[in-house]
Amino acid sequence: MSTIVVTLGTDRARRLRAALTVLLAAAAAIGAPFYFAPFQVFQLTMVLLYAVALAGLNLLVGFGGQISLGHGAFFAAGAYTAAVMLDRYDTAHLATLPVAAAGCFLLGLGFGVPALRLRGLYLALVTLSFAVFLPPLLKRLEPVTGGSMGLTVDKLQPPAWSGLAEDQWMYFVVLAITAVALLLARNLLRSRVGRALLAVRDNESAAEVMGVRLSLHKTLAFAWSAMFAGVAGCLYTWVIGFVSPDSFSFVLSITLLAGLVVGGLGSLYGPLLGAAFVMYVPSVSQDLSEAAPGVVFGLLIIAVMFVAPTGLAGLPGRVRAAVARRLPRPAATPTTPATQAVSEPSATVTPAEPAVADAEPVGAPPRTEKE
């Protein structure tokens, strides 16, 4: 009974800590746009939309076990879908979001077909080729995409009743969509689809024996990942108000993958940390060295991976483990049961053999058969 009580108390304490953490994070997120300058609010908004893209990439790479170097192409597809709808068809901003998500989901379904026969570096090269040829394709579709000049669209304006500035309103809209996207990714991983993805990642043969359809779940992993990237691209168009093919080169795909690895593969909080890395580290590299920001960026990635091989999300656990190893362990003291009595050894008494009724007296002559 005491073990059950301790377990329930531990679960209750863990849930209480998680609830307090969520409340503190929500309070900090809501109060941030009223404390920081407009440019800093813009940076936080970019962190949030990058977190949506990395959450989708985490589904594919971190939990699905597949490698993708073309995630920036899905990001660009969502951004251009929103931009074309806003510029050519004068669509409302919020109406572009479901269209970009659905379009990229279908694109991911079609692109997930190579994942059925390819894996490892071969799959990575195929996805990289998608990220490489998309920008030139966008330049050639000038009547639709604006060519090399790109498209300029109106940003999402705050309503009059809100009383917020443009950067603050945009931040809260992106914050709400990011919260929904991260909650959707969390629930997806806890569903049958998420468990199937984990089984496929760990052992495909065992997963197939257990009844998991490899083709279906591999394709769905690409589709869900592409959908999250499309949502992030749509938000990018809302925030920046401008898209061009040069903004979505293959470097974006590599940067997103690097951000996810640095943040932590297979972690629910890794996309947020990786998004902050993607947003702030290039600007810090530019400030440290204007001549070679790429060198500084690469060295920072190497330093982070050396300190936290499992990503920034796994760093607190490594620190706790290191501290626990350095703390002295208490010496074990022998305990004696309270009911055990200490007594002197006593002599062993063996009972005498029972007397025989017809035993002969000592010294008597032996009997004869006649007697």
Beta strands, then each sheet from edge to edge (+ up, - down):
strand 1: 151-152
strand 2: 242-243
sheet 1: 1+ 2-
end
